[in-house]
Amino acid sequence: MNWQLLTQQFQSYLQLERSLSSNSVEAYLHDVLKLREFLEISNLQVAPTEVKLEHIQLFLKYIHDLG
C-alpha cells in the first residue's frame, strides 16, 4: 500500500472511529507527512507498512535535533 492511500484511511479512522477534532486530525496527519519527508530525505525507501521501530527512533532523534 502507498503512503497516500494509508494516510487517507488513517484520516478516516481518526475522524470516524476516534471522533477527533479537525485540529487533532490535522496534527496527526502533519506528523505522518513529516515522517514520510524524513524517510525520503534520509534515502530510506520504506513503504508505510514497513516502518519499523528503528525508523521511528531515527525520526524522533531528527525532530529533537531540530529543536
C-alpha positions as CSV (number, residue, x, y, z in Angstrom):
1,M,0.0,0.0,0.0
2,N,1.2,3.5,-0.7
3,W,1.5,6.5,1.7
4,Q,-1.4,8.5,0.2
5,L,-3.9,5.7,0.5
6,L,-2.9,4.7,4.0
7,T,-2.9,8.4,5.1
8,Q,-6.4,8.8,3.8
9,Q,-7.5,5.7,5.6
10,F,-5.8,6.9,8.8
11,Q,-7.6,10.2,8.5
12,S,-11.0,8.4,8.1
13,Y,-10.2,6.3,11.2
14,L,-9.3,9.4,13.3
15,Q,-12.5,11.2,12.2
16,L,-15.0,8.4,12.3
17,E,-13.7,5.9,14.8
18,R,-11.9,8.2,17.2
19,S,-14.1,11.2,16.7
20,L,-11.2,13.6,17.0
21,S,-11.5,17.3,16.3
22,S,-10.3,18.6,13.0
23,N,-7.3,20.2,14.7
24,S,-6.2,16.9,16.2
25,V,-6.6,15.1,12.9
26,E,-4.6,17.8,11.1
27,A,-1.8,17.5,13.7
28,Y,-1.7,13.7,13.3
29,L,-1.6,14.0,9.5
30,H,1.1,16.6,9.8
31,D,3.2,14.2,11.8
32,V,2.7,11.4,9.3
33,L,3.8,13.8,6.5
34,K,6.9,14.8,8.5
35,L,7.8,11.2,9.0
36,R,7.4,10.5,5.3
37,E,9.5,13.5,4.4
38,F,12.2,12.4,6.9
39,L,12.4,8.9,5.3
40,E,12.7,10.4,1.8
41,I,15.5,12.9,2.7
42,S,17.3,10.1,4.6
43,N,17.1,8.0,1.4
44,L,15.2,5.3,3.2
45,Q,12.8,3.7,0.7
46,V,10.3,2.4,3.2
47,A,6.7,1.7,2.5
48,P,4.3,2.7,5.3
49,T,3.6,-0.9,6.2
50,E,7.4,-1.5,6.5
51,V,8.1,1.3,9.0
52,K,10.0,-0.2,12.0
53,L,10.8,1.0,15.5
54,E,14.3,2.0,14.3
55,H,12.8,4.3,11.7
56,I,10.6,6.0,14.4
57,Q,13.6,6.3,16.7
58,L,15.7,7.9,14.0
59,F,12.7,10.3,13.2
60,L,12.3,11.3,16.8
61,K,16.0,12.0,17.1
62,Y,15.8,14.1,13.9
63,I,12.9,16.1,15.3
64,H,14.7,16.5,18.6
65,D,17.9,17.7,17.0
66,L,15.9,20.3,15.0
67,G,14.9,21.9,18.3
